[in-house]
Amino acid sequence: MWHSKSIEDISKTLNTNIKTGLSNSCASKLLNENGKNELTEGSKRSLIKLIFDQINNILVYILILTGIISFFLGEPEESIIIFIVIILNATIGIIQENKAEKSLEALKNLSSPKAIVKRDNKIIEISSKDLVVGDIIILDAGRIIPADIRFFECVNLKVDESALTGESLPTEKNTNIISNNESIPIADRKNIGYMSTIVTYGRGEGIVVSTGMNTEIGKIASFLNNSKNELTPLQKKLNILGKNIGILTIIICIIIMIVGLIQGNKLFDIFFIAISLAVAAIPEGLSTIVAIVLALGVQKMIKKNAIIRKLSSVETLGSVNIICSDKTGTLTVNKMTVIEYFINNSKFDAREFKNDDNTKKLFIRSMTLCNDASYSNDEEVGDPTEIALLKFAGKNIENDTFKRIREIPFDSDRKLMTTVNNIHDIFYSFTKGALDNLLNLCDKISIKGEIVELTDDIRNNILNTAEEMANSALRTLAFAYKEIINLTKDNYENNLIFLGMVGMIDPPRKEVKQSIEIAKRSGIKTIMITGDHKNTAFAIGKELNIANDISETMLGSEIDKLTDDELNNKIKNVTIFARVSPEHKVKIVRALKSVGNIVSMTGDGVNDAPSLKMADVGIAMGITGTDVCKNASDIILTDDNFKTIITAVEEGRNIFNNIKKSIIFLLTCNLGEILTIFISILFKFPVPLSPIHLLWINLITDSLPALSLGVDTYDKNIMNNKPRKGNKNLISKSNIIKLILNGFIIGIVSITSFLTRYKKVNLIYAQSMAFIVLSFSQLFLSLSIRSEKEYLFKIGLFSNMKLIYSILLGVIIQIILIKIPSFNSFFNTQNLSTNDWIISIILSLIPFIISELLKAFTHKK
């Protein structure tokens, strides 16, 4: 509303004086009443909440109940191990989240800016945190605007608002433009300055109208603090898997208890068997292994310039089929650059400039002398347009310093700037500005060092060339000069000699086009979302092959006219959204998600933060990104490189494949254990394995290969595949069939080994043999799980040495448990004869051999 009010009304409303400012006592009172001028973070989760989030799972609840029952049934060892597992899983999850947050804190290097204010009719510098509503702020080039202010004085004032609005070019501020439309877009409020935006040119003064969370940036921060975190696809699928396993476990336990009671077994024995089944059914190491695999993926990503704030985001990236990207600073370099230039009545590519005639020398001089910016390899100060001119001039700039004698500053009405310089004792005026305005002041043109009349043909050629540049979304700037005879009497801006013009744009990053092509081949659609004008956005989008026709572009104002259903229908054919606000970005992401897409949103500005939070994966720029933007994201790119996103997607896809291998392996092993127990009960055999045997296998013997499968070698061709659908099951039907078959075979060989020695020796000996066969068969089977279709000899037995070491370690541990007497008493086992060791190994190889043979059938199919 402040943009629609006069300065007099605002001064009265805020009880301030634009000439003297607030009094220190009044400012102190307001600071105490309204608080400091800073953004507040949302409440962080307490340790208790963090712990609860880690154990809030049906499988964990079943484990807790199993542990309690085990303790009261006189099995404290099982109870202790179960609770150690629960604590370990929760601890790993909490540690990983804290590590990610600490990585983020390392990026927060920005110090709180200072503010120059007028108080008690004195100009002083204070911390921006101490600003209050009604303070009078004084700004000049290079200053960060410390709060939302209403300007009452602007002298050639330009403000870089790209972080908030997405505009590539600085906005010219004007105190006289007052709009009665209270819903006018932020980018069009010319008399307002916004917190955290930067003054690039000129100077100005204004009244602070909003501070802290009441500023435009504060409103965005408030949205982020209040929004809820959604579960990622992996979390959703693991939760569904956990519920299904939990329900299945409960059903199996009930069936076993009913069967046991019908068979006349004692209630104590039935409870003991039910506990064994519960332990066998639940993959205790699953959450830990997934967390560790994701954590290892996080470490890899850090080396590849991406910091992961949320572990599951690594996998979610692998499901992404749409990347929504902010244009400014993400797809483009966020620096104005001269692309084309017109001189000697012809247009050229900016890379082809040769300073080989007098016209070109004067052209370069006009850029560098009629310029208030400064530029070096270490520092850039001033308006981005003027810096672009200095960079274009580059090595062509002469070392001599030509003193500025006079100047007529840039004026938004004239759209011109003129300087008078002494060049070797001759005075020249150099003028730059909008082509239409400048061309009207010219009657001659310099062509290859010769001054000729500016004919209608030449004038039309210049105007046509400017139109071509404009159609390519280039911003044009023209230059002219003349020799000054009398410094006091000559009019510096009439009868000028036209030199040339340049066409500028914020160009795409060099590596982005190739990355977008890779994404397209991978079934990932790139959508550009920007605050820039339609033609500028389309020009960049066309160059990057995001769009081929301007009909694929939609304006933010068009979004406002559509219902949610209409937007959902139209969004399928749109690849560029231009002139959008933060609210539009959220609507776009929501619409894309509502039609079944897994959406990633990239950005660097505060205006991107709400949509980053809304997206399935929010990706912030680490170098140019604001703190609010980083806090809203799941992943932070430390090199601000779009290419890194594609690398992250590839990493995510491979990590998901490896996690799926681990899950399939663990579930196969658990099914084998369930069937071993279930079959023995069904046929009234003694229980072949005790709960502690099953716990040990699940936690140690199974977990080591599962973890190694989680870091298996990556598929180099994975980016040639389409993304997984978000609603697709974690485990396919074909995987379920193989899982059941492999689990059944493991159960059969385990119970076979038990029965061959139960009657011939004793129960403990037979259980020891079943313990070995069950664990060995699972270890060997892990080799076949590495690939659904490829044979082990084709992918290479030693291509995953971590898995080989895991199998060897598992075998050695099991041998120690059986061989060493002290372990025999704890695990209730006996040593096996040499002959039985050989039989156990042969039986253990059967599941692996059958699994490999089944791949021949898969190939044929």
Secondary structure by P-SEA (a helix, b strand, c coil): ccccccaaaaaaaacccccccccaaaaaaaaaaccccbbbbcccccaaaaaaaaaccaaaaaaaaaaaaaaaaccaaaaaaaaaaaaaaaaaaaaaaaaaaaaaaaaccccbbbbbbbccccccccccccccccbbbbbccccccccbbbbcccccbbbbccccccccbbbbbbccccccccccccccccccccccbbbccccccccccccccccaaaaaaaaaaabbbbbcaaaaaaaaaaaaaaaaaaaaaaaaaaaaaaacccaaaaaaaaaaaaaaacccaaaaaaaaaaaaaaaaaaaacbbbcccaaaaaaaaccbbbbbcccccccccccccccccccccccccccccccaaaaaaaaaaaaacccccccccccccaaaaaaaaaaccccccbbbbbcccccccccccbbbbbbbcccbbbbbbbccaaaaaaaccbbbcccccccccaaaaaaaaaaaaaaaaacbbbbbbcccccccccccccccbbbbccbbbbccccccaaaaaaaaaaaacbbbbbbccccaaaaaaaaaaacccccccccccaaaaaaccaaaaaaacccccccccccaaaaaaaaaaaaaaccbbbbbbccccaaaaaaaccbbbbbcccccaaaaaacccccccccaaaaaaaaaaaaaaaaaaaaaaaaaaaaaaaaaaaaaaaaaacccccccaaaaaaaaccaaaaaaaaaaacccccccccccccccccccccaaaaaaaaaaaaaaaaaaaaaaaaccccccaaaaaaaaaaaaaaaaaaacccccccccccccccccccaaaaaaaaaaaaaaaaaaccaaaaaaabbbbbcaaaaaaaaaaaaaaaaaaaaaaaaaaac
